[in-house]
Amino acid sequence: MSGRVQSVGTAPASDAVTALLEPPVGEATPAHAPAFPRPRTPEPTQAGAQESAGPDTPRRFLTRLNCRALRTHFGTAVGVVILAALLWRLGTGVLLDGLRRIDTVTLLAAVGIGAVTTVFSAWRWQLVARALGIRLAFGPAVADYYRALFLNAALPGGVLGDVHRAVRHGQSAGDLRRGVKAVVLERVAGQIALTVFGAAVLLILPSPVRDDVRGFAPPAALAAAGALAVVLAVRHNRTSARRRGALRSALGEARQGLLSRQAGPGVALSSAVILAGHVAMFVVAARVAGSAASVPVLLPLAVLALVAMGLPVNVGGFGPREGVTAWAFGAAGLGASSGVAVAVVYGVLSFVASLPGAVVLVARWYTGLRGYPRTSAPAPSPEVSNAYVAPKDSTRLASSSFPFSAEPREGRPMTPDSV
């Protein structure tokens, strides 16, 4: 021990400090060492690591199950499973036969019906936006709606096009909150029209659910009304005055956007025309698939299919629609396989009707590239010939944001002169 203390005096300063702060294991700490030396933590053995990781394994597994990627693609996976199970159970013969019957006249009819529904949908969106105090021209509204329909049909989930439409309109109008609210209220108007029309059709016309609906609808409505009253009373007592004011403001904006004199009649008329267009598309799909059922028989089945399409567990609309239509056609005595064929043909016709949105998407992307300022970079000098010249972040973002970018972004490529 004394020999070690004497050797410290002849060692460099850094070695002396290291020797004093970290004495060897098994030797006593010198008297002049710091009072609280840095402790050494022994490395865990393999058995100890397994024991410590054992209790956390279920928690880690649940954490992986709750990851964002799984939540994002859960609806897509459910839609794929439903569609695969139907095709495995019923076969693909009737489905392929229905697809082979699609001809040019049918495709043109789908494009025409889609044009009518899209124009009236854009008009409804414009009415709601103006009622909320946001400017929205009719021509750009039609183009944006076509683009949203194409993205809804081409991307999983079925709502990404509407999300993109809401964000883009809110950013261009300078009020993101009202832009998103205009799109939400416009979609809510369509769901209200479908609910009212569907309830009337399912209760009046013969359908697989009419008897059951007549039996349990009144008690279910009373129970739902009572539960809603209790929930509202509890939340009113627990909610602060600030939140009550925000809720009152949101309800006021919804009433202004949907029920005001300025927007109410147009919203109701456009919603009726849009719903009629969707039902007409379903009837065309049924005729193409070979179903000879009358229109009164197909109306309740079309309502059930449209309700299923609103579920956010689909792949471009495919999945729940096919499952519900197969059940409804089977319960109506028309054959479950025929229902799947009708639903698939309807999905194909809807996708064809949204194809003008792809043209709008490509045209705006190309216009953004044409309007983007470009400079011809001179030859680099020897001093910077080996330097790495990279584009700015905005340039990289503008070039990689297709298909979601409809306008050019600021910035230009970096040149050696700018370096």
N, C-alpha and C positions, 0 to 999 in steps of 0.2 A: 504494500500500500504506500509506503513512504517513497519507494522508487518511482511509483507512478506520479506522485505529487511533484517530485523533483524534475521528472521529464517534462511535465507541463510547462515549467518555467522556461525551458529551452525551445519549446515548440512554437510555431507561429500563433498569432492571436486567435485566428478562427479555429485552429485545432484545439487550443486551450479551452475556448468556450464550449466547443462540442464535447470535449472530454469531461468538462465539469457538469454540463447539463444532462448528458446521457452516459452515466457510469455503466460499466459492464454489469450484466446480471450476475448476482451472487456476491458482489462486493458491496461493502457498506458505503453509504453516501458520504462524501467528504464534509467536513464541518463548514467549509466556506462555500458549499454548493447552495443554489437557490432553495428556498423553503418548499416550493411546489414544483418539483421537476415534472417534465412531460411524461405521463404514464404511457406505457406500451400496452396496446390491446392485443392479446394473443389471437392468432388467426383461428377461426372455427374449423373444426375437423369436418370431414365429409358427413359423418353420422349426425353431428350437431346441426349442420346445415339442412340435412333432410328433415330433422325433427322440427327445426324452426320454420321450414317452408311447408310442413305438412298441414298445420291448422289453417294456413292462409290459402291453400289451394282452392277450396270452394269459393272463397271471396274473389280470388283472381279470376276464376272461371265466370262468376257472375259479372265481374267488371268487364270482361271481354264480351259477354253477351249483351251488355248495356252500352257497347261502344257506338259511336256516331255512325260508322259505316253500316253496321247491322240495322240500326234504326232507319237509316236512309233507304236501304234496299229491302226492307222487310215487306213493304207493299208489293214491290216487283216480284219478290220471291213467292209471295202468296198467289199472285196472279198467274205466274208460271206453273205453280203446282196445281191450281184449279184447272187450267187449260190442259195440262198434260194428263191429269186424271180423267177428264172428260173424253179426250181423244183415245186414251187407252181403254176406257170402259165402253165407248160407243163406236169406236172405229173412225176411219177417215173417209169411208166410201161416199156417204151422203155429202160430206163437207166438200170433197174434191169435185163431186158432181155439180154442186151449187156454184163453186168457183168457175168451173168450165162454162157455165151458162152466162156468165157476165160478158156482155158484148158492148159494142161501141155506143149503141143507143142508151144502154143502161148507164154507162159511164158519163155520157153527156147529161142524162137526167140527174145524176148525182151532183155533177158540177153545177147545174142550174139550181137545184134545190139548195145546195150549199151556198151559192151566191146570194140567194134571197135571205136565208137565215143569217149569213154573215153581215149583210148590209143592215138588216134590222137590229142585229146585235150591236153593231157599231153605233147606230142611232140611239139605242137605249143607253149605251155607255156615254155618249155625248150628252144626253139629257141629264143623266145623273151627275156627270162632272160639272155641267153648267149650273145645276141646282146647288151644288156645293161651292160654287164660286171659282171654278177652274176652267180656263179656256181650253177647248179641244175642237179643232177643225174636223169636219166630217170626212174629207178625203184621207188625211193621215190616220184617222180613227179606223177606217175600213182596212187600210193597209196593215196597221198594227194588229187589228183583230185577226186578219188572215195569218199573219206571222205567228200570233199566239196559238191559233188552232193547229198550225203545222207543228209547232214545238210540243204542244200537248199530245198530238198523235204520234210523234216520232220519238219522244223521250219518255222514260219510265215515270210513273206516278200520275200523269195526266193533268197536272196543274202547273208545271214549270213554265209553260207559255204564259199563263195568266200572271204568275209572279213576275216574270220578265216585263210583261206589259205594264203592270202596276208601277214597278220601280222606274222604268224608263219614262213613263208619263209624269210621275211625280218629280223626277229630276228635271225634266224639260220645263215643267210648269213652275218650278221653284218651291214646291210644297210637297214633300214626299209623303207626309201623313195623309193629306187629302187625296193625293193621287192613288195611294193604296186603298183608301176608304172608298173611292169612287168605283174601283174595280170590284172590291168586295161586295158593295151594295148592288152593283150591276149583276153579279152572279147570284146574290141572294134573291133578287127579283125573279130570276129564272127558276130558282128552286121553289119560290112561293107559287108561281104559276103552275109548276109541275105538281106540287102538293095539292092545290085546289082542284085542278083538272083530274089528277089521278084519283083523289078521294071520290069525286063525283062518278067517274067511270067505273071504279071498282065496286061502288055501292049500287049502281044502276044496271050496268050491263052484266050478262053472265060471265063469270070468271072463276078461276080455281080458288080464289080467296074470298068470293063475295059472301058465302054463307058464314065462313069463319069471321070475317070482318064485321058482319052485322051482329054476330053474337058477342064478340068481345070488344068491339069498338066503343060503345057507350061506357061500360065500366072502366075500360082502359083510359078513356078521355077524362072521366071524372077523377080517377086516381092520379093521372098525370097533372091535372089542374090543382088538386090538393097538395101534391108533393111540391109543385112549383111555388104555390103560395107559401108553404112552410119554409122552403129554401130562401125565397125572397125576403120573408120576414126575419129569418135568422141573419142573413147577410146584411139587411138594413140595420139591425141592431149592432152588428159587429163592424160594419163599415164606417170609416171616418167620414166627416163632412166633405173632405176633399175628394174622396173616391165617389161619394154620392153625386157630387157636382160633376165629376168626369163622366159618370154613367148617364146622368141626365143630359149632358151635352152630347154624348154619343147617340142617345135615342132621339134627340132633337135633330141631329144631322141626318139620321136615317129617315126620319119622318119628312124632312125637307127634301132629301134626295129621291124618295120613292112615292110619297103621298101628297106632295105639294101640287098646287094648281099648275105650276109651270112644268113639272115633270110627270106627274101622276098619270094623266091620260095617255101620253106617249109611251110611258113605261108599260102600262097595261096592254096597249095595242101591240107594241113590238114583242112583248113576251108571248102573247097569243099567237102571233104569226110565226115566231121562232119555234114554239112548241108544235104547231101544226106542221112545220117543215120537218121536224125530227120524226113525227109520226108518219108523215108521207114517205120519208126515207125508209122507215121500217117496213111499211107496206110494200114498197118496191123491192126491198131485200127478200121479203117473204115470197113474192111472185117469182123472183129470179131463182130462189132456192127450190121452187116447185110446190109451195104450199098453196092450196086452193081454198083456204079458209076465208070467210067473208070479212069485210072491214070491221063490223061490230065485234066479231070474235077476236080479231087481231088487236083492237084498241087496248083492252086490259093487258094483254101480253106485252104490247109496246110500252105501256106505262111501267110495268115491272122491269123491263129491260133498261129503260131510261133511269129509273131509280138506282138500279145496280151499277150503271155506268158512273154514277156520282161517287161511288165508294173509292177512296184513295188506295186501293189495293189492286192495281191493274198494270198491264204493260201496253201503253197506248190505247187504253180502253178495253183490251182483251183480258178475260179472266172471269170476274164476277158476272159480267153480262152474259157470257156463254153458260155459266152454271145456272143462273136464275132463269134464263130463257129455256134451257133444256128441261128444268123442273116444271115451268109453266106450260110448255107445249105438251109434256108428258101428262100433266094433270088434266089438261083440256082434251086429251085424247088425240092429239095431233102427232105424237111421237117425239121422244126426247132428242133423237138424232136429227130430226127435222129442225128442232129448236136451235141446236148447236149450229147447223148449217145456216139458218137465218141470221143468227147473231154474228157469225163470222163474215157473211156477205155484207151485213150492215157495217161491220167494222172496216171492211175493204172500201166500200162506197164512201164512208165518212173520211177515210184517209185520202181517197182520190179528190173529194170535195175540198180538202184542205191544202192540196198541192199548190194553188196560187200563192199560199204563204211562203213556200220555198222560193218562188220567183221573187217575191218581195224581199226575202232575206238576202238572197244573192245579189239582187239589184242594189240594195242599200249598202251592202258590204263593198261592192264594186265601186259605188259612188263615193264611199268613204276613202277608198284607196286612191281614186282619181283626184279627189280634192285634197289629198294629203301632200304637203309641200315636200318636194324632193330636190336635192342639190347634188350636182356632180362633183365628186370629191377629186381634187388634184392628186397627182402622184406624190406619195410621201417622200419627204426628204431623207437623206441618209441618217440624220440624227434620230428620226422616229420610225425608221423602216422596220425595226424589230419590236416596236412598241405594240401593245395589244390595243386595238381600237374597237370599242364595243358600242352598240346603240344605247340610247338612253332607256330608262325603265319605261317611260310612257310609250316609246316606239315599240319596245318589245311587247308591252301590254296590248297595243293596238293591233299588232300583227298576230297575236295569239288568242285574241278574244273572239274570233269567229267560232260559232255563229251568233253569239250573243251581242255583238257590237253592231249597232246600226249607224253610228256617226263616227267621224274621225276624231281622234284625240290629239291634243297638242303635243308638240315636240318634233324634233327632226333628227336624222341620223347624225352621230358625232363624226366630224371630219378631223384630219390631222391639224388643220388650222385652228380649230376650236380647242384642241389639246394644247 
